[in-house]
């Protein structure tokens, strides 16, 4: 029996992120006042407090800031994927995203490894941004 993995549930703050990902774009909130990107989505800029935010495309390039290799599935929906890599990626634009690394063996991942975004369609509504090494 195959168990489904839990998927994100978009809400009004995160919906633009998930809509962009479904279109294979990585967009983040950017403050019009201080011009800084941030992530996770929130109603005010964490840098200056402004509520004048827009969603803008980012390069999707960055580097591995931190990572762990998951050897024990947290639920049955992940059993077929172990081992897999959960990483924090520092984007070129500044924000850090927690994500999954793909197309790389766990024993070859390194802090500082350059990566780029890729997208994995999960169903008709959710597409997940994942990252893979830049070769």
C-alpha positions as CSV (number, residue, x, y, z in Angstrom):
1,X,0.0,0.0,0.0
2,X,1.3,3.5,-0.9
3,X,0.8,6.2,1.6
4,X,0.5,9.8,0.4
5,X,3.0,12.4,1.7
6,X,1.4,15.4,3.5
7,X,1.3,18.4,1.3
8,X,1.3,22.2,2.1
9,X,-2.0,23.9,2.6
10,X,-1.8,27.4,1.1
11,X,-3.3,30.2,3.0
12,X,-3.8,33.9,2.0
13,X,-0.3,34.8,3.0
14,X,1.4,31.8,1.2
15,X,-0.9,31.4,-1.8
16,X,1.2,33.6,-4.1
17,X,4.3,31.5,-3.3
18,X,2.5,28.2,-4.1
19,X,0.8,29.7,-7.2
20,X,4.2,30.8,-8.6
21,X,5.8,27.4,-7.8
22,X,2.9,25.7,-9.7
23,X,3.9,27.8,-12.7
24,X,7.6,26.8,-12.1
25,X,8.7,30.2,-10.8
26,X,10.3,31.0,-7.5
27,X,8.8,34.2,-6.1
28,X,9.4,35.8,-2.7
29,X,7.9,38.8,-0.9
30,X,9.9,41.9,-1.3
31,X,9.5,45.1,0.6
32,X,8.9,48.3,-1.5
33,X,10.2,50.5,1.4
34,X,13.6,48.8,2.1
35,X,13.7,46.7,-1.1
36,X,14.8,43.5,0.8
37,X,13.4,40.1,0.1
38,X,12.2,37.9,3.0
39,X,11.0,34.4,3.5
40,X,8.7,33.1,5.0
41,X,5.7,35.1,3.8
42,X,4.2,37.5,6.4
43,X,2.1,40.6,6.5
44,X,4.9,43.0,7.3
45,X,8.5,43.3,6.4
46,X,10.7,41.8,9.1
47,X,13.5,44.3,8.2
48,X,11.7,47.6,8.5
49,X,8.1,46.8,9.4
50,X,6.5,48.2,6.2
51,X,3.4,46.5,4.9
52,X,4.1,47.6,1.3
53,X,5.1,44.2,0.0
54,X,5.1,42.7,-3.5
55,X,5.9,39.3,-4.9
56,X,8.9,39.2,-7.2
57,X,10.7,36.4,-9.0
58,X,14.2,35.5,-7.7
59,X,17.0,33.7,-9.5
60,X,16.5,30.4,-7.8
61,X,20.2,30.0,-7.2
62,X,22.0,29.7,-3.9
63,X,24.1,27.5,-1.8
64,X,23.6,24.9,0.9
65,X,23.7,26.7,4.3
66,X,22.9,23.6,6.4
67,X,21.6,20.1,5.8
68,X,20.7,16.8,7.3
69,X,20.2,13.4,5.8
70,X,16.9,11.7,6.9
71,X,17.4,8.0,7.3
72,X,14.2,7.3,9.3
73,X,10.9,8.3,7.7
74,X,8.8,10.7,9.9
75,X,5.6,9.0,8.5
76,X,4.7,6.2,6.1
77,X,4.3,8.7,3.3
78,X,8.1,9.3,3.3
79,X,9.2,5.6,3.7
80,X,10.0,5.1,0.0
81,X,12.2,8.3,-0.1
82,X,14.7,7.6,2.6
83,X,17.5,8.4,2.7
84,X,16.7,12.0,1.6
85,X,18.3,15.4,2.2
86,X,16.6,18.3,3.9
87,X,18.6,21.5,3.5
88,X,18.5,25.1,4.3
89,X,19.5,27.0,1.1
90,X,20.8,30.6,1.3
91,X,19.4,32.2,-1.9
92,X,21.5,34.7,-3.9
93,X,18.9,37.3,-2.9
94,X,19.4,36.7,0.8
95,X,16.6,34.7,2.3
96,X,17.0,31.1,3.5
97,X,14.6,28.4,2.5
98,X,14.1,25.0,4.0
99,X,13.9,22.5,1.1
100,X,14.8,19.1,-0.2
101,X,17.9,18.4,-2.2
102,X,17.5,16.1,-5.2
103,X,19.8,14.5,-7.8
104,X,22.6,14.3,-5.3
105,X,23.9,11.5,-3.1
106,X,23.8,12.2,0.6
107,X,27.5,11.6,1.1
108,X,28.4,14.2,-1.6
109,X,26.4,17.1,-0.1
110,X,28.6,19.9,1.3
111,X,28.0,23.2,3.0
112,X,28.5,25.9,0.4
113,X,27.5,23.6,-2.5
114,X,25.9,25.7,-5.2
115,X,22.4,24.7,-6.0
116,X,19.5,25.9,-8.2
117,X,15.7,25.5,-7.9
118,X,13.8,22.8,-9.7
119,X,10.1,22.0,-9.3
120,X,8.2,18.7,-8.6
121,X,4.5,18.6,-9.4
122,X,2.7,16.8,-6.6
123,X,-0.9,17.1,-7.8
124,X,-3.1,19.5,-9.7
125,X,-2.6,22.2,-7.1
126,X,0.7,21.8,-5.4
127,X,4.2,21.9,-6.9
128,X,7.2,21.8,-4.6
129,X,10.4,23.8,-5.1
130,X,13.3,21.5,-4.6
131,X,17.0,22.2,-5.2
132,X,19.7,20.4,-7.2
133,X,23.4,20.9,-7.6
134,X,24.7,23.3,-10.2
135,X,27.1,21.4,-12.4
